[in-house]
Amino acid sequence: MMRTILLAGAGAMTLAACASTNMDGGTATAGERTEAAAEETSFNMTEPHDVLLAEWPGPHGGLPPFDKVDPNLFPAAFDEGIARMKADVAAITANTQPATFDNTMVPLEEAGAELERVATLFFTMTSNMNSPEYQDLSKTISPQLSQAYDEMNFNKDLFQRVKAVYDARNSSGLNPEQIRLVEETYEGFVRRGAALEQAQQERVGEINTRLSQLFTSFSNKVLADEGKLISVDEAATKGLPAALKASFKTAATDAGMSGYAVANTRSSVDPFLTFSDDRAAREKVWRAFVDRGDNGDENDTNALIAEIVKLRAERAKLMGYANHAEWRMSDTMAKDPQAAMDLMMRVWKPAVARVHEEVADMQALADKEGAGITIEPWDYRYYAEKVRKDRYALDQNEFKNYFELNNMIEASFYMADRLYGYSFEEVTGKYPTFHPDVRIYHVTNTSDGSHVGYLYRDDFARQYKRSGAWQSTYRGEDQLGGEKTYPIASNNNNFTKGAPGEPVLISLDDAETLFHEFGHALHALTNSVTYPSLGGTPRDFVEFPSQVHENWVLTPEILDKYARHYKTGEPMPQALIDKLNEARTFNQGFATVEYLADAIVDMKLHMDPNPPADFDPDAYERETLEEIGMPDEIVLRHRLPHFLHLFSSDAYSAGYYSYLWSDVMASDAWAAFEETGDPWDPATAKKFKEIILATGDAIPRDEAYREFRGRDPKVEALLENRGFPTGQ
């Protein structure tokens, strides 16, 4: 539980944008309190909301009781969960014995187990089923949680006990994992203001509460804009694959609209921009998408961003840091903003050079066709696809026929079994879910059938579901008190659901996303640590295990067994596989620049110690992109007015660089498999499982990587994977 508390100190708990690093875990002794504390506060499990606080029913430590979830129960459940967490803390501080690891650190790890269960259920709903009712609840619950966690982080008596254990850590007979826990806990308290004077703490608390409100408002406004359908006519559908066109027709019909409707989400917009022959319609759809949160209406987020940036800068100074980026990065692998900037600029230059080459190729093709246009951002995906067909005779629609969703899910399970010895048995229907689309799998060790954990899958887009793809951990693994708590992971995507009876065909990018999120789940399922707080990892490490698993999609074994034509069942022809491999680095300039520009804008924004009172996000975007030489033909993957990574919580603020930082390790680790001549090499897979996936944060992540690879990661592997020159 302590890991979640530390993560949540600067605002409401949220599920990570791509991966959740908060691996919680209550134990059988989580509710124990001293006699004095028990006399002060007494709890009985007799109220309707207690079902959200109780230990989960079912096998192997239980599964989430989604069938009992009622939004009306959450306010009282959070009130009581917070009260119970406070009682847990009071029991620790009421102890008159000198602080030790056993009487301070262990009960602190156990604190707040009931609140964690409530929060897991609530934030699962707000991510996947965020109806207006849940949006309204978030407006009060988020600041309530922020205040509760700040009260704990600022508790002087608690901090003094933690500090006493910290000061004696090397002379108390603690093992290395226990010392690591003490150091991480103490440093976490300091980082969140435990050592500040009272007046400073009060102001930090005010800032955190206000930020939690702003984060909720930002998320709700973006969700509202993403919920708007973009109406297009028959002419706009020319060039679209039949299944995509049918899905847009269904969306319009369901909404009572004529013609066709494109959802204002990436999973619908990107394929429309790739295939629609109607340039005016492409521009219309593109503008609706990139202007989310930036329309000067009730959903405009610019004023929220300005206040968030200002408050973050003020808080960082109160904490003793020059700027928000330095504060946020103090516990990361990169350590400081300049290290991240150096890596990003190393990759930026060759990526921009590649974009200019890609644009020249597209412009030449457009000129050859007599289009009479200059390539604009709404043309990029469309003409990139034309160039792909022209150069490689490779049509996305052709190989999409071989990537059927269920087959790709089975392919990911095959990967997990062959690499790590895990089996997946579907048990959907045996346990409750929050939506009929959700599927549940029991995960076991193939060798002996022993239990590993559970995996939930929620693959389809729907109203009130946040956009993108992510993994969340409903319950993390730990072995506190000598009893193992088993993990429960969830993968969430936004694939477009097919018409009744029709298969769901996904793109290669979608297949890689599926394997990416499944990599996060494997990380959670493989975790093997004693203490819950050591189950997570630094933000700039957490994407590494997910990114490396993307590489197995195009291995011969996966393609031969699972990339089969959805109608004939025939495997993908070798000629088509050869085309895929030949075009592996195609359009990498676009993909890299689109992402990297966001990461640079994020870092520069949060390195500013004094953002102006009249901060204008739109102007800042334009000026920063001009400064770094952003190609005119590309727009940010996430413009600031809808950049949920940055402004729905603090989680990825000054942290969007972490995808690149992690990908350096992922590319270098994949090279370790390739160097054996076998991407399934058992010895390398065993090392990766035991050293990288299983150790959480029990040892520093840079040390773990060196143990796995024998050296630090090299950026050259990433540059080679993207087809960029490796020289300076």
Beta strands, then each sheet from edge to edge (+ up, - down):
strand 1: 229-232
strand 2: 260-263
strand 3: 422-426
strand 4: 439-445
strand 5: 451-460
strand 6: 470-475
strand 7: 488-495
sheet 1: 1+ 2-
sheet 2: 3+ 4- 5+ 7+ 6-
end
